[in-house]
């Protein structure tokens, strides 16, 4: 028999491992910071602690978590498209 708490914990562990793999392979430090924020949230660090550690706003933390939960790792990609060349 699988306890509900155990299955949730397993899901969190799989998520943490996915995020850690992304952190190891990503070269863009801005993307790494976003992923690290979400990883720390899933590791049960409090938002206030993460804000102090990574010097990010509470709004950013919430935004990055929602982006990950809605789109997975694709939610961390930059949205800017650059400017039109002349």
C-alpha distance (Angstrom), angle and dihedral (degrees) to the residues before:
residue distance angle dihedral
X1 . . .
X2 3.82 . .
X3 3.77 117.7 .
X4 3.80 115.5 -133.4
X5 3.80 91.0 -128.2
X6 3.79 90.4 53.5
X7 3.82 93.2 53.4
X8 3.80 91.8 49.5
X9 3.78 89.2 49.6
X10 3.81 89.9 50.9
X11 3.80 90.3 51.7
X12 3.79 90.6 50.6
X13 3.80 90.5 48.6
X14 3.81 91.5 52.1
X15 3.80 89.7 48.5
X16 3.80 91.9 49.2
X17 3.81 90.6 50.1
X18 3.82 91.2 50.0
X19 3.80 90.9 49.9
X20 3.82 92.1 46.6
X21 3.81 91.1 52.1
X22 3.81 89.5 51.8
X23 3.82 91.0 49.6
X24 3.82 90.8 52.1
X25 3.79 93.4 50.7
X26 3.83 103.1 37.0
X27 3.80 119.3 95.0
X28 3.82 98.6 -172.2
X29 3.80 107.2 91.3
X30 3.83 91.7 -156.8
X31 3.79 90.5 59.6
X32 3.80 91.5 44.6
X33 3.81 90.5 54.1
X34 3.82 91.6 52.7
X35 3.79 92.5 48.5
X36 3.80 92.0 44.9
X37 3.81 89.7 54.0
X38 3.80 91.6 54.5
X39 3.80 91.7 44.4
X40 3.81 90.9 53.5
X41 3.81 90.6 48.4
X42 3.81 90.0 53.3
X43 3.82 88.6 48.6
X44 3.82 87.8 59.0
X45 3.79 98.3 -108.6
X46 3.79 110.3 153.3
X47 3.78 119.8 -110.4
X48 3.81 91.8 -118.8
X49 3.81 90.7 53.7
X50 3.81 92.1 50.0
X51 3.81 90.8 48.4
X52 3.81 89.5 54.6
X53 3.80 95.0 44.5
X54 3.81 98.7 45.6
X55 3.81 101.2 25.0
X56 3.81 93.2 -126.8
X57 3.79 128.2 139.0
X58 3.79 123.5 -105.6
X59 3.81 88.5 -119.6
X60 3.80 91.2 56.2
X61 3.79 92.0 50.0
X62 3.79 91.5 52.5
X63 3.79 92.4 44.6
X64 3.82 93.8 50.5
X65 3.80 92.4 47.0
X66 3.82 91.8 50.5
X67 3.81 90.8 46.6
X68 3.80 91.0 52.8
X69 3.78 93.6 45.8
X70 3.82 91.3 49.4
X71 3.81 100.6 40.3
X72 3.79 108.6 12.2
X73 3.80 116.7 -138.3
X74 3.82 90.0 -19.3
X75 3.82 86.9 69.5
X76 3.81 89.6 72.9
X77 3.79 96.5 58.9
X78 3.80 114.8 111.6
X79 3.80 114.8 -100.1
X80 3.78 97.1 -151.1
X81 3.76 115.6 110.1
X82 3.80 97.7 -165.4
X83 3.76 124.0 -120.4
X84 3.76 129.0 -64.1
X85 3.78 113.0 -96.5
X86 3.76 121.1 -128.6
